[in-house]
Amino acid sequence: MTGPNVVLICVDEWRGDAMSCAGHPYVETPHLDELARNGVRFSRGYSATPTCVPARVALFTGQSQERHGRVGYTDGVPFDTAHPVTVQGEFRRAGYHTQAIGKMHVWPERARLGFDDVILHDGFLHHSRRSYRQQFGFFDDYVPWLRRQPGVSPDAEYFDHGVNCNSVVARPWDKAEELHPTHWIGTQTIDWLYRRDPTRPFFLYLSFHRPHPPYDPPAWAYDQYNALPPYERRLGDWEDDWDEFRRDGDYQAAIGDLPDRVVHRARAGYYGLMAQIDLQINRIREALVDFGVYDDTIIAFTSDHGEMMGDHRMFRKSVPYEGSARVPFIVADRAAAGDAVRGEVVDQVVELRDVMPTLLDLAGVPIPSSVDGVSLAPFLRGESVPVREWLHGEHLHFGQSIQWVTDGKIKYVWGSSLGVEQLFDLVEDPGELRNLVKAEPELRELWRSRLIQDLTGREEGFVADGKLVTGRPVTAILNHTRERVARAAG
């Protein structure tokens, strides 16, 4: 069969502003910039449910959280019974050779979900490490590979340096660079290109665990960003809204005060991991050239969510603020995108659910009816089409559901526990430092009404008599997904 090859690169915890082509003052991503120059960059890409598991459900299924039902982080839910239709499955049905390399973060861990094969490294999976008592072969391919390398201890692993996977502690990688999980992704990709089926086009999912913590880049990458001007914290006028959840001095807290010097080192580790990934992406791109398939390959780049990195005293993800919810989003198709299109920047709001229909559309593969994402392929063909008027996002965090809606210019946030409300002008105040709820009552009412529209009829009872209701019980999985899993099990 004929058809373009497709490479979907998903990194973990990469902020949407952290690319030099996005105007970041420090981060240098020359090879991602090149990818953007060869395609279209969507500057307002978001993850509607910004943590690893629900974000990947959206990415794989092309569905909003209202459809896929994952509104928080929960391990141990069978993916194939809860979400049977996937982007990789559709490519496989169309005759593609499908392969995943890197992070899947599904359960069971080796479920293929439409891939012909998976080569796994999900990072520090607490659930799996404990379930299998550190017998890595059941759920991880990187550690068994690492232990086979010359001069490496037979009990070596990625946690030898002791840096936790949700910690702001940062230090350079403790082994040779070619043994780092990021480098391993590049090596495994090139090895697979030799073994792929040459009679079929391929769909290749490359999923880097980094720049998710641990912040452990090679020393050269850490050093270049540790030399930046000192980090200085900036706080807004609403920081006490979440004060009850602060854990000051805790290096693994989602919110809390830490010394600026600690965040400075964390930032060096975080940016350093990005520099390393950027080089591996170039390594993979050059390999595609060497194998003679680059000109016939669609390449997409995104992330499951961002990283707060000290914004508003916050770290990690789950929250609706730009550092957490906004992600990089680039699609390059050298065949579809003519000279007039390449390098275009689109500021319409797009979301991870849009990746599946976009790639299927560009490859000429039918989009299944289960998808409620939007194909962005017209933008690569030189057309401008409306995507959505606004995006609805949410996630369980701080013991409640934090809901938000945005058009990329205005953002409204509502906390289900006590009814915290926040309103931001993202154009004038991209750092979300000024809460306009009291200053702009009409704008507040408009955006609150949009959230009410999105939440009307939800099983949690967030809306009654046309008004938002606080204090409702919340769960990470909506009932229709639980019922689907129960039917499949019973």
Secondary structure, DSSP 8 states (H G I E B T S, - for coil): ----EEEEEEEES--TT-SGGGT-SS---HHHHHHHHTSEEEEEEE-SS-SHHHHHHHHHH---HHHH-B-S--S--BHHHH----HHHHHHHTT-EEEEEE----BSTT--TT-SEEEE--S--HHHHHHTTT-GGGT-SHHHHHHTSTT--TT--TTTT---TT---B---SS-GGGSHHHHHHHHHHHHHHHS-TTS-EEEEEEEEEESSSB---HHHHHHHHTSS-------S-GGGGGGG--TT-TT-SB----HHHHHHHHHHHHHHHHHHHHHHHHHHHHHHHTT-GGGEEEEEEES----TTGGGB-SS-SSSHHHHEE-EEEEETTT--TTTTTEEEEEEEEGGGHHHHHHHHHT----TT--S---HHHHTT------S-EEEEEEETTEEEEEEE-SSEEEEEETTT--EEEEETTT-TT-----TTT-HHHHHHHHHHHHHHHTT-TT--EETTEE--S----SB-HHHHHHHHHHH-
